[in-house]
């Protein structure tokens, strides 16, 4: 029995070291010529003898198989060295523990018989046997494997415990080929991380103007456009609609130069040039926005300033006192500003795009609304330049 355990240890060691793929295939037939040794229990009076034989098996699945086994043992008696031939035949079931390895360990259990041909008067004796054990297959090729087996064989009648150990070369035929899964495609490369810090649609590695303010259109280099063609990009241009050919400052606003030797300026011209805005002395009746004839000359003087300075753009601002509700005064101030704008356009042919009307209602008082004088000052109309005229 000592040899049985040594062989068992060797099988387990080789099995645990196996890493390659095996070739156990459902439906395969295996033919194995074998040789080895057979050790009889001591009271059988038989020496350990060489063994020769054949195994023929069939694998039902990758794990489960069955084999027919036959061996011939050329034995000798210990007492007188006379020859005693032994024939062994069994049917065994096999279970493969690691069918997906190159080294495939398995367990076996079987039933059968043994026939001993004793010399002289003892004659032939046949007994039933039960056996169990382990084995190991090592695949050299898909159809070829080295094999080792060890069995504990128990005979009927007077129970004998025998040890059988064999080696062989198994030839495989047929069987279902294992399905080899196609290698998965390589993972796609990670997407390129596109960083666009200023959010203008041009990635940072191509952006020549990486700090563009939000909301401005840019060119392919990520720089603001120059919509009015004045040489100042839109994101820096405080006067984005400058007419073509007009000289501008660094903020994109027209530079209107008043010669020092020019004729004396009117009061309104001087005020709007120096202060950027001028009050128009136009008064309206309560809840009215029509312009009385007595104020036509006031508006004529202002129109002449705009005609003299064609680059000048003006916001006509309407204001009211606090009498009445805020919503009412807002509508009223807007109607009065619209009325003056329309008059300047219709009467003096001032370009519409140069005039903007904006009502502010009671939101921008310049005096207290608690007195009649203060309220009168608040009921005003002003012309405010969109950009200053520079001397």
Secondary structure, DSSP 8 states (H G I E B T S, - for coil): -HHHHHHHHHHHHHHHT--S-----TTEEEEEEEEEEEE--GGG-B--EEEEEEEEEEESSSSEEEEEEEEEEEEEBTTT--EEEEEEEEEEEEEES-TTSSEEEEEEEEEEEEEEE-SGGG-EEEEEEEEEEEEEEEEEETTEEEEEEEEEEEETTTTEEEEEEEEEEEEEEE----------------------TT-SSS-TTT-SSTT--TT--B-TTS-B--TT-SSS-TTT-SSTT--TT--B-TTS-B-----TTS----HHHHHHHHHSEEEE-----TT-----GGGHHHHHHHHHHHHH-TT--EEEEE---SSS-HHHHHHHHHHHHHHHHHHHHHHH---GGGEEEEE-TTSS-SS-TTSHHHHHHHS-EEEEESS----
